[in-house]
Amino acid sequence: MNIPIIYQDNDIVVVNKPAGISVHKGVAEKGETVADWLAEKFPDVKSVGDNPELRPGIVHRLDKETSGVLVMAKNQKAFEFLKSQFQNREIVKKYLALVEGKLKKDKSVISLPIGRSVNDFRKKMASGVTKGELKEAITEYETLENFPNYDLVEVYPKTGRTHQVRVHFKAIGNPIVCDSLYGGKKKTCPLGLMRHFLHANSLEFISPSGAKLKIEADLPEDLEKVLKGLREK
């Protein structure tokens, strides 16, 4: 697997995860994962984490089709240090997303609790009938650019629920472009896009060594191609 390393030191490694690769194995996941790659490249991580057999070194995750910045721990001390920052919401996460339609507000906060879908085990829900515990979920966003049928937004998830950004934009009627799970019956994939338009653009956090880091990953080629095509229309 070609997984570009953006930054690393004695405690952490930060990569620009390509779309199409799962972070770790799950019930329905097949093929090699980022966790497999990490364990092969840095064998010491095989004993790191809450569940190192399944998720060695993995502190947080990105959806399989989401690209972008992913930080992982090389040792248990670093793992606990980063985990604490995620749990205490001290890490600043920024995503770039293209959403369908025109947002009612150019800048807003989506504060809708998220639960599991009653009808589809793969999906989460922020509206309608859910099952199990509803968990607090907060997403801030700001519109960067308008197109005739889409808005490009900068997204700041304040919580870290599964599929949070995708679920929240679906709930307000502006699903992520080309999202096969949350995009509705008429899934739109402009200009040959093959996956949802969601990219983890940057992470700001304190490293275990005490350094304040802001690590960024540029938009990958497939997403840049979409924006270029929309701007030329």
C-alpha positions in Angstrom: 0.0 0.0 0.0 1.2 3.5 -0.8 0.4 5.5 2.3 2.3 8.8 2.4 3.8 9.7 5.7 3.4 13.5 6.4 5.2 13.6 9.8 6.7 11.2 12.3 8.9 11.3 15.4 9.7 8.8 18.2 6.1 8.7 19.4 3.7 9.2 16.5 3.3 8.8 12.8 0.9 10.9 10.7 -0.2 9.8 7.3 -2.3 11.1 4.4 -4.8 8.2 4.2 -5.9 7.5 0.6 -9.6 6.8 -0.1 -10.6 3.2 -0.4 -8.5 1.8 2.5 -10.0 1.0 5.8 -8.2 2.2 8.9 -8.6 -1.2 10.7 -10.5 -4.5 10.2 -14.2 -4.7 11.1 -17.1 -7.0 10.7 -17.6 -6.2 7.0 -14.0 -5.1 6.1 -11.8 -7.1 3.8 -8.3 -6.5 2.5 -5.3 -4.8 3.9 -5.8 -1.9 6.3 -3.9 1.1 7.5 -3.4 -0.8 10.8 -1.8 -3.7 8.8 0.5 -1.3 7.1 1.5 0.4 10.3 2.3 -2.9 12.1 4.4 -4.1 9.2 6.4 -0.8 9.0 6.7 -0.3 12.8 6.5 -3.7 14.4 6.6 -2.3 17.9 3.0 -1.0 17.5 1.7 -4.6 17.6 1.3 -4.2 21.3 0.0 -0.6 21.3 -3.6 0.4 21.9 -6.9 -0.6 23.6 -7.2 -3.6 21.2 -3.8 -4.1 19.6 -4.8 -7.3 17.8 -7.5 -5.5 15.9 -6.3 -1.8 16.0 -2.6 -1.6 16.7 -1.6 2.0 17.2 -4.9 3.4 16.0 -6.2 6.3 18.1 -9.0 7.6 15.8 -10.3 6.6 12.4 -11.5 7.9 9.1 -14.2 6.3 7.0 -12.9 4.0 4.3 -13.7 6.4 1.4 -12.6 9.5 3.4 -9.0 10.6 2.7 -6.7 12.8 4.8 -4.8 13.3 8.0 -4.6 10.3 10.3 -2.4 10.3 13.4 -1.3 7.0 15.0 0.8 6.1 18.1 4.1 4.2 18.1 4.0 3.4 21.8 1.4 3.0 24.6 2.4 6.2 26.3 1.8 8.2 23.1 -1.5 6.3 22.6 -2.8 7.3 26.0 -1.7 10.9 25.5 -3.4 11.3 22.2 -6.5 9.4 23.3 -6.9 11.8 26.2 -6.8 14.8 23.8 -9.5 13.3 21.5 -11.7 12.4 24.5 -11.4 15.9 25.9 -12.0 17.5 22.6 -8.7 19.3 22.6 -7.8 18.3 19.0 -8.9 20.6 16.2 -10.2 18.6 13.3 -10.9 20.3 9.9 -12.5 18.6 6.9 -13.3 19.8 3.4 -16.6 18.6 2.0 -18.7 19.2 -1.1 -22.4 19.1 -0.3 -25.5 18.8 -2.5 -27.7 21.9 -2.9 -27.5 25.3 -1.4 -27.0 25.5 2.4 -29.5 27.7 4.2 -26.8 29.4 6.2 -23.2 30.0 5.1 -21.9 29.5 8.6 -23.6 27.5 11.3 -23.5 24.8 13.9 -25.3 21.5 13.5 -26.1 20.1 17.0 -28.1 16.9 16.6 -27.6 13.7 18.6 -26.7 10.6 16.7 -28.1 7.1 17.1 -28.1 3.8 15.2 -30.5 3.4 12.3 -33.4 1.0 12.9 -33.5 -0.2 9.3 -29.8 -0.4 8.3 -27.0 -1.7 10.6 -24.4 0.3 8.6 -26.0 3.6 9.1 -26.3 6.2 11.8 -29.2 8.7 12.2 -29.6 12.2 13.4 -33.3 12.4 12.7 -36.2 10.0 12.5 -36.4 6.8 14.5 -33.2 5.5 16.0 -32.3 2.7 18.4 -29.9 2.4 21.3 -28.3 5.4 23.0 -28.4 8.8 21.4 -25.0 10.5 21.6 -24.3 14.2 21.5 -22.8 15.3 18.2 -21.8 18.8 17.2 -20.5 20.0 13.8 -19.5 23.5 12.9 -19.2 24.5 9.2 -18.4 27.5 7.0 -19.1 27.8 3.3 -16.0 28.5 1.2 -17.3 28.4 -2.3 -20.7 28.3 -4.1 -21.5 26.4 -7.2 -24.9 26.1 -9.0 -25.8 22.7 -7.4 -23.2 22.4 -4.7 -21.5 24.2 -1.8 -17.9 23.6 -0.8 -17.6 23.8 3.0 -14.9 23.8 5.7 -16.1 21.5 8.5 -15.0 21.4 12.2 -16.4 18.3 14.0 -16.4 19.1 17.8 -17.3 15.5 18.7 -16.2 12.3 17.0 -19.2 10.1 16.3 -19.1 7.5 13.6 -20.1 9.0 10.2 -20.8 12.3 12.0 -20.1 14.8 9.2 -22.0 12.6 6.7 -25.0 12.1 9.0 -25.3 15.7 10.0 -25.3 17.1 6.4 -27.8 14.5 5.4 -30.0 15.5 8.4 -30.1 19.2 7.2 -30.9 18.2 3.6 -27.5 18.7 2.1 -25.8 15.3 2.0 -22.1 14.9 1.0 -21.7 14.7 -2.7 -21.5 11.1 -4.1 -22.2 9.5 -0.6 -23.6 6.1 -1.5 -24.8 5.5 2.1 -26.3 8.8 3.0 -26.8 10.5 -0.3 -30.4 9.4 -0.9 -31.9 7.6 -3.9 -30.5 9.9 -6.5 -26.8 9.8 -5.7 -24.9 12.5 -7.5 -21.3 11.9 -8.6 -20.1 14.9 -10.7 -17.3 14.7 -13.2 -16.5 11.0 -12.7 -16.1 11.1 -8.9 -16.0 7.5 -7.6 -16.4 8.2 -3.8 -17.8 10.7 -1.4 -16.3 14.2 -1.4 -14.9 14.3 2.2 -11.3 15.0 3.1 -9.7 15.3 6.5 -7.7 18.5 5.7 -5.9 19.1 9.0 -5.3 18.2 12.7 -4.0 20.5 15.4 -2.8 18.8 18.6 -0.1 18.6 21.2 2.5 15.8 20.5 3.6 13.6 23.4 6.9 15.5 23.3 5.0 18.8 24.0 5.2 20.3 20.6 2.2 22.1 19.2 1.5 20.6 15.8 -0.8 21.5 12.9 -0.6 18.9 10.2 -2.3 19.3 6.8 -3.0 17.2 3.8 -3.9 18.8 0.4 -6.9 17.7 -1.5 -6.2 14.5 -3.5 -6.3 14.6 -7.2 -9.8 13.1 -7.7 -11.3 15.9 -5.5 -9.3 18.6 -7.0 -10.4 17.5 -10.5 -14.1 17.9 -9.4 -13.5 21.4 -8.1 -11.6 22.4 -11.3 -14.4 21.1 -13.4 -17.1 22.9 -11.4 -15.1 26.2 -11.6 -14.7 25.9 -15.4 -18.5 25.4 -16.0 
